[in-house]
Amino acid sequence: MDKNILRSRMKKLRADIEPAVRENKDKAVYKNILSSGVLENAEWVYVFVSYGTETDTRMLIDFLLKSLFHRVAVPRVDGKEMEFYEIKSLDGLKPGYNGIPEPASGEPLPGKDCIMVMPGLVFDQYHGRIGYGGGYYDRYIARHKQERIFKTAIAYNFQVLKDEIIEMKPHDIRPDVIITDNTVYW
């Protein structure tokens, strides 16, 4: 199926979730991230700041910021590239690219071994991923091939196709794991 059709379909499905249902789904994703073990040995966690109808990451970011074991970095877009910046709080974020909350200042971090929590619109059970079409995560990961980045995607379970396979191009990055409100796709 055409990627743009799938993007439109998933955006509509996400937008149609009732607020109370969304809150329960977000809590389930958060619990599944914590129980999956992916964060156990990670000093650095690079995590997107949720926006609009995306799976909420604020509970996760708050948890990580309070942790004595983790350091948190979030992305900021500059032109066609994306870099990650360490944060100590969500308070200093300002609307940036497409209105997405980003760090307003600071220095981009050099590449690091990390756990990356990445967004996406559509996935398949073989870890195929369709993002928003900008290629920011694909380019970032390609630039940091020498780092050990464990790629964790989060989504609502309906965003993972059960009977279709996403056509991936050589530059497309597959997450190592997809964590949803219902299950973990290893």
Solvent accessible surface area in square Angstrom, and as a share of the most:
residue,aa,sasa,rsa
1,M,136,0.61
2,D,76,0.39
3,K,58,0.24
4,N,97,0.50
5,I,99,0.50
6,L,5,0.03
7,R,40,0.15
8,S,70,0.45
9,R,88,0.32
10,M,3,0.01
11,K,97,0.41
12,K,128,0.54
13,L,78,0.39
14,R,11,0.04
15,A,62,0.48
16,D,84,0.43
17,I,23,0.12
18,E,114,0.51
19,P,105,0.66
20,A,70,0.54
21,V,70,0.40
22,R,45,0.16
23,E,95,0.43
24,N,98,0.51
25,K,48,0.20
26,D,10,0.05
27,K,83,0.35
28,A,30,0.23
29,V,1,0.00
30,Y,46,0.18
31,K,130,0.55
32,N,34,0.17
33,I,2,0.01
34,L,66,0.33
35,S,93,0.60
36,S,25,0.16
37,G,28,0.27
38,V,15,0.09
39,L,11,0.05
40,E,135,0.61
41,N,150,0.77
42,A,12,0.10
43,E,97,0.43
44,W,16,0.06
45,V,0,0.00
46,Y,1,0.00
47,V,0,0.00
48,F,8,0.04
49,V,2,0.01
50,S,9,0.06
51,Y,101,0.38
52,G,67,0.64
53,T,40,0.23
54,E,23,0.10
55,T,3,0.02
56,D,37,0.19
57,T,0,0.00
58,R,90,0.33
59,M,57,0.25
60,L,3,0.01
61,I,0,0.00
62,D,60,0.31
63,F,80,0.33
64,L,0,0.00
65,L,48,0.24
66,K,165,0.70
67,S,25,0.16
68,L,169,0.84
69,F,162,0.67
70,H,25,0.11
71,R,101,0.37
72,V,2,0.01
73,A,0,0.00
74,V,0,0.00
75,P,14,0.09
76,R,58,0.21
77,V,29,0.16
78,D,112,0.58
79,G,60,0.57
80,K,150,0.63
81,E,63,0.28
82,M,4,0.02
83,E,43,0.19
84,F,1,0.00
85,Y,14,0.05
86,E,51,0.23
87,I,14,0.07
88,K,159,0.67
89,S,47,0.30
90,L,32,0.16
91,D,132,0.68
92,G,48,0.46
93,L,23,0.12
94,K,112,0.48
95,P,109,0.69
96,G,30,0.29
97,Y,86,0.33
98,N,107,0.55
99,G,28,0.27
100,I,52,0.26
101,P,23,0.14
102,E,13,0.06
103,P,10,0.06
104,A,64,0.50
105,S,87,0.56
106,G,50,0.48
107,E,144,0.65
108,P,58,0.37
109,L,26,0.13
110,P,93,0.58
111,G,21,0.21
112,K,49,0.21
113,D,64,0.33
114,C,9,0.05
115,I,18,0.09
116,M,0,0.00
117,V,1,0.01
118,M,0,0.00
119,P,12,0.07
120,G,3,0.03
121,L,0,0.00
122,V,0,0.00
123,F,0,0.00
124,D,0,0.00
125,Q,76,0.34
126,Y,146,0.56
127,H,19,0.09
128,G,0,0.00
129,R,24,0.09
130,I,3,0.02
131,G,10,0.10
132,Y,95,0.36
133,G,56,0.54
134,G,31,0.30
135,G,27,0.26
136,Y,32,0.12
137,Y,18,0.07
138,D,19,0.10
139,R,78,0.28
140,Y,1,0.00
141,I,15,0.08
142,A,49,0.38
143,R,94,0.34
144,H,22,0.10
145,K,160,0.68
146,Q,134,0.60
147,E,38,0.17
148,R,186,0.68
149,I,20,0.10
150,F,66,0.28
151,K,30,0.13
152,T,0,0.00
153,A,0,0.00
154,I,4,0.02
155,A,1,0.00
156,Y,0,0.00
157,N,24,0.12
158,F,65,0.27
159,Q,1,0.00
160,V,2,0.01
161,L,10,0.05
162,K,97,0.41
163,D,139,0.72
164,E,59,0.26
165,I,124,0.63
166,I,7,0.04
167,E,136,0.61
168,M,40,0.18
169,K,109,0.46
170,P,144,0.91
171,H,117,0.52
172,D,26,0.13
173,I,31,0.16
174,R,104,0.38
175,P,2,0.01
176,D,56,0.29
177,V,0,0.00
178,I,0,0.00
179,I,0,0.00
180,T,0,0.00
181,D,16,0.08
182,N,106,0.54
183,T,52,0.30
184,V,38,0.22
185,Y,32,0.12
186,W,169,0.59
